[in-house]
Amino acid sequence: VCATVATESDAVAAAQRCELDLMIVDAKLRSGTGPGAVARILSKGFLRCVHMSGSEPRVGTLAPDAVFVQKPFTDVEFARAIDQAMAPGAAA
């Protein structure tokens, strides 16, 4: 774990500071949005991503090739989403 952040700007700053393999992003942040942070981070290059939310994502709001898991989810469902995002053959 590189960082746990609550704002879009902090997420972007953490991504710049760390060498990330995977982002796990909630849709709602204290300031900004998870999809907004992902869009800004992905403008610098591809990164695997798991989005989570309590509601269905709006079309076009998720990163390309992102994996989505809806809250509430079990540990098994969350682990499966991470495995799916990190699987060989997932866009990289």
N, C-alpha and C positions, 0 to 999 in steps of 0.2 A: 504494500500500500504506500503510495507516494504522498497522497494528501486526501483529506476529507474536507470539503469546502461547502459553503452555503450560498455562494453567489456566482453568477456567470463570469464576472471578471476574475474572481479568485480561481475558478476552474481553468480559465485560459492561462493565467499566470503559472499555475501548477504544471500544466502541460508543457509550458515552455521551459520550466525548471527541471523537469524530470524526464527520464527516458521511459516512456510508457509503452506497454504491450497491449493494454486493454483499458478502456474507460467504462465505468459503471455509473450511469447517469440517471438521476431522477428528473422527471419532467418539470416539477415545480421547485424553484429555488427561492431563497429569501429575496434576492434581487436578480432579475433576469430569468432565463429559462435554461433547462438542461439542453434542449435541442438548439437553442441559440449559442450556447457555449460550444457544443459539438460542431456546429457549422463554422464557428470562428476557428476552432482548433483544426478541423479538417481542411481549412483553406491552406494550411501549411503542409498537408500530406495525409495519406491514409492512416487510420488507426482503428483497430477493432473496437466495437462498442456494444454494450448491453444497455438498452433503455428500460426503465421501469416507471410505471405509473399506476395509479388507482383507476384511471379511465382509459378508454381506447385512444390510441394516438390518432391525431388528425392526419389525413393523407398528405404526404409531402413534408411532414415535420421531422421525420426520423432520418438519420444518416443513411446513405446508401449501404446496403448489406448489414445494417444493424440488426441485432436480435432484440426482440421486445418480450418482456415478461410483465404480466399484469399483477398488481397487488390485490389482495394478499397472495403471496406465493409461499410454497414450502421450500425448505432447504434443498430438497431434491430438484424441484423446478428451477431454482436459482442456479444450482450447480450445472444443470442441464443447459441452461441458457449460456453460461460461461463456456462450457465445453463446446457448444455449437459455434459461438463466436470465435473461439480459438482453434477450431478444427482445421486440419490441413485442407486446403482447397477453398476455405472461406477466403473471400477477396483479400488480398494483401498487397 
